[in-house]
């Protein structure tokens, strides 16, 4: 689905569209240089002391299991140049874009879901033996950025659909009916304007279509991260979890062991993400408890049984 010309003209006329701050633009430019040096990355990062502090903390976090990085040079060596740039870009975008609010969108919920989706995307890397957890984090973080642009373009759009923000499938249908495109299309358009890598743009563009068989695994991980976050933001996680398990099997071919690994990794990463971004992502007792119960359910019953139960529930609902 593409953005129609009328909406595109409106978006292009919006003066306050979400845009990367100066430090983020420097990071994007640096990331395009295949021969960038450690000294050049350090120079970009140290232009913002807040980002520098976040990079240091990340390098010393449990995710990298390398505590004791007392200098920025050591932190850069621990993280790697590409990962450092992606992490710095993630932090700079969150810090700048969270300041910019309008009346239509529930920004509190938007950022909780975006940061939880990003954390979920990076958690999947370990279960799938991937080495690009930082890029997955950025993809999960930016997949809904088009909502911020649409909110600027038409503040009434989400004000008239407040409940749908917690149901992304319904939200995408609502957007398609009103705009002939979804926020995923606008997200991809924004990332193209920012000159981010094509891999990220394609993943974001497909984030509301998780079952596309032509998508690569990176794209499918980003698409899965939103529904994975939604389970722990739902009022009743059990029904949402059944749907999630079916998606995990269909989209990524996960069995109960690997999906349990994803849940374990997500549970361990949430507190660190909350501390890094100074934002509560899930209700402390409910969210962690739900993840533990979901893991037990998975290992006790297996994905096939849970998927079959969901099919039966849908069949009963259709006949009543």
C-alpha positions in Angstrom: 0.0 0.0 0.0 1.4 3.4 -0.9 0.6 6.9 0.3 -1.8 8.7 -2.0 -0.8 12.1 -3.5 -3.2 14.2 -1.5 -2.0 12.9 1.9 1.6 13.1 0.7 1.2 16.8 -0.1 -0.3 17.4 3.3 2.6 15.6 5.0 5.1 17.5 3.0 3.6 20.8 4.1 3.7 20.0 7.8 6.5 22.1 9.3 6.8 20.1 12.5 7.2 16.6 11.1 9.2 14.2 13.3 12.8 14.7 12.4 16.2 13.5 13.7 18.1 16.0 15.9 21.5 17.3 14.8 23.4 14.5 16.6 21.2 11.9 15.0 21.9 13.3 11.5 25.6 13.1 12.3 25.1 9.4 13.3 23.2 8.6 10.2 25.9 10.2 8.0 28.6 8.3 9.9 26.8 5.0 9.5 26.9 5.4 5.7 30.7 5.5 5.8 32.0 1.9 5.3 35.5 3.0 6.4 34.6 4.9 9.5 37.2 4.7 12.3 36.9 4.3 16.1 38.0 7.8 16.6 35.4 9.2 14.2 32.6 7.3 16.0 33.9 8.5 19.4 33.8 12.1 18.1 30.2 11.8 16.9 29.1 10.1 20.2 30.8 12.6 22.5 29.1 15.5 20.8 26.2 14.7 23.1 27.1 13.9 26.8 23.7 12.3 27.5 24.2 9.9 24.6 27.7 9.2 25.7 26.5 8.3 29.2 23.8 6.0 27.7 26.4 4.2 25.5 28.6 3.7 28.5 25.8 2.2 30.5 24.7 0.0 27.6 28.3 -1.4 27.3 28.3 -2.3 31.0 24.8 -3.9 30.9 24.0 -7.5 31.3 23.0 -7.7 27.6 26.7 -7.6 26.7 28.0 -9.4 29.8 31.1 -7.2 29.8 31.1 -5.1 32.9 34.0 -2.8 33.7 34.0 -0.6 30.5 35.4 2.5 32.3 36.2 4.4 29.1 34.3 5.3 26.0 37.0 3.6 23.9 36.5 0.3 25.8 32.7 0.7 25.4 33.1 1.2 21.7 35.3 -1.9 21.4 32.7 -3.9 23.4 29.7 -2.8 21.4 31.4 -2.6 18.0 31.2 0.4 15.7 28.0 -0.4 13.9 26.2 -1.3 17.1 27.4 1.8 18.8 26.0 4.0 16.0 22.6 2.2 16.0 22.3 2.4 19.8 23.3 6.1 19.7 20.7 6.8 17.0 18.0 5.0 19.0 18.7 7.1 22.1 18.9 10.4 20.3 15.6 9.8 18.5 13.8 8.8 21.6 15.2 11.7 23.6 14.2 14.3 21.0 10.9 12.9 19.8 9.5 12.3 23.2 9.5 16.0 23.8 7.2 16.7 20.9 3.6 16.1 21.7 0.1 16.9 20.3 -3.4 16.5 21.6 -4.6 13.7 19.4 -2.3 10.8 20.2 -1.9 9.0 23.5 1.9 9.7 23.7 2.3 7.8 27.0 0.9 4.6 25.5 2.7 5.2 22.2 6.1 5.3 23.8 5.5 2.4 26.1 4.5 0.2 23.1 7.3 1.5 20.9 10.0 0.9 23.5 8.6 -2.5 24.5 8.4 -3.5 20.8 12.0 -2.5 20.4 13.0 -4.4 23.4 11.0 -7.4 22.2 12.7 -7.2 18.7 16.1 -7.3 20.2 15.2 -10.1 22.5 14.3 -12.3 19.5 17.9 -12.1 18.2 19.2 -14.5 20.8 16.5 -17.1 20.2 17.1 -17.0 16.5 20.9 -16.9 16.8 21.1 -13.4 15.1 23.9 -10.9 15.6 21.9 -7.8 14.8 19.9 -7.2 18.0 20.7 -3.4 17.9 19.3 -3.1 14.4 16.2 -5.1 15.4 15.8 -2.7 18.3 15.8 0.3 16.0 13.4 -1.4 13.6 11.0 -2.2 16.5 11.4 1.4 17.8 10.6 3.1 14.5 7.9 0.9 13.0 5.1 3.2 14.3 6.9 6.5 13.9 4.4 7.3 11.1 1.8 7.7 13.8 3.6 10.8 15.1 3.7 12.3 11.6 0.0 11.6 11.0 -0.8 13.1 14.4 0.9 16.3 13.3 -0.8 16.2 9.9 -4.3 15.6 11.4 -4.6 16.0 15.2 -8.2 14.7 15.1 -7.3 11.4 13.4 -6.3 9.6 16.6 -8.4 11.7 19.0 -11.4 10.2 17.3 -9.9 6.6 17.6 -8.4 6.6 21.0 -9.4 3.0 21.9 -8.0 1.7 18.6 -4.5 2.7 19.7 -4.5 -0.4 21.9 -5.6 -2.7 19.0 -3.1 -2.3 16.2 -5.0 -4.5 13.7 -8.1 -2.4 14.1 -6.0 0.7 14.1 -4.5 -0.2 10.7 -7.9 -1.0 9.3 -9.2 2.4 10.5 -6.2 4.2 8.9 -6.7 2.3 5.6 -10.3 3.3 5.5 -9.6 7.0 6.3 -6.3 7.5 4.5 -6.0 4.6 2.0 -2.7 3.7 3.7 -1.5 2.9 7.2 1.0 4.4 9.6 3.5 1.7 8.4 3.5 3.3 5.0 4.1 6.8 6.5 6.8 5.3 8.8 8.7 4.0 5.7 8.3 7.3 3.9 9.8 9.2 6.9 12.7 6.8 7.2 13.4 7.2 3.5 13.5 11.0 4.0 16.0 10.4 6.8 18.1 8.3 4.5 18.1 5.3 6.8 19.2 1.8 5.5 16.9 0.1 3.1 16.7 -3.0 5.3 15.1 -0.8 8.1 12.8 0.9 5.6 11.5 -2.4 4.2 11.0 -3.9 7.6 9.0 -0.9 8.8 6.9 -0.8 5.6 5.9 -4.5 6.3 5.4 -4.1 10.0 1.6 -4.4 9.8 1.8 -7.4 7.5 3.6 -10.1 9.6 2.5 -13.1 7.5 4.1 -12.0 4.2 6.0 -15.1 3.0 8.3 -13.0 0.8 9.7 -11.1 3.8 13.2 -12.0 5.2 13.7 -13.0 8.8 14.7 -9.5 9.9 11.5 -8.0 8.6 9.4 -10.8 10.2 11.1 -10.2 13.5 10.2 -6.5 13.4 6.6 -7.3 12.5 6.4 -9.8 15.3 7.7 -7.4 17.9 4.6 -5.2 18.0 2.2 -8.1 18.7 4.7 -9.5 21.3 4.6 -6.2 23.1 0.8 -6.0 22.9 0.4 -9.2 24.9 1.9 -7.5 28.0 -0.1 -4.3 27.5 -3.4 -6.1 27.1 -6.0 -6.2 29.8 -6.2 -10.0 29.4 -2.9 -11.5 28.2 -4.2 -15.1 27.8 -6.3 -14.5 24.7 -3.7 -12.3 23.2 -1.0 -14.9 23.9 -2.9 -17.6 22.0 -2.9 -15.4 18.9 0.8 -14.6 19.5 1.8 -18.3 19.6 0.0 -18.9 16.3 1.8 -16.0 14.8 5.1 -17.2 16.2 4.7 -20.6 14.5 3.4 -19.2 11.2 5.7 -16.2 10.9 9.0 -17.4 12.4 8.6 -21.1 12.9 9.2 -20.9 16.6 8.5 -23.9 18.8 7.8 -23.8 22.5 11.5 -23.9 23.4 12.6 -21.0 21.3 9.5 -18.9 22.1 10.3 -19.5 25.8 13.8 -18.3 25.1 12.3 -15.1 23.6 10.1 -14.6 26.7 13.1 -15.2 29.1 15.2 -12.7 27.2 12.5 -10.1 27.1 11.8 -10.5 30.8 15.5 -9.9 31.5 15.8 -6.9 29.1 12.7 -5.0 30.2 14.2 -3.6 33.5 17.3 -2.4 31.6 15.3 -0.7 28.9 13.1 0.9 31.5 16.2 2.3 33.3 17.9 3.4 30.0 14.9 5.3 28.7 13.5 6.3 32.1 10.0 4.9 31.2 7.9 2.2 32.8 7.0 -0.2 30.0 4.9 -2.8 31.8 3.1 -2.9 35.1 5.8 -4.3 37.4 3.8 -7.1 39.0 1.3 -8.0 36.2 3.7 -7.9 33.3 6.6 -10.0 34.7 4.1 -12.4 36.3 2.3 -12.8 33.0 5.5 -13.6 31.2 6.4 -16.3 33.8 2.9 -17.8 33.5 3.1 -17.7 29.7 6.4 -19.5 29.7 5.1 -22.2 32.1 2.0 -22.6 29.8 4.2 -23.0 26.8 6.5 -25.6 28.3 3.6 -27.5 29.8 1.3 -27.6 26.7 3.5 -26.8 23.7 2.7 -24.5 20.8 0.6 -27.1 18.9 -1.9 -27.5 21.7 -2.2 -23.7 22.3 -2.7 -23.0 18.6 -5.3 -25.8 18.4 -7.1 -24.3 21.4 -7.2 -20.9 19.6 -8.7 -22.5 16.5 -11.4 -24.2 18.6 -12.2 -20.9 20.4 -12.6 -19.1 17.0 -14.8 -21.9 15.7 -17.1 -21.7 18.7 -17.2 -17.9 18.5 -18.2 -18.1 14.9 -21.1 -20.4 15.5 -22.6 -18.4 18.4 
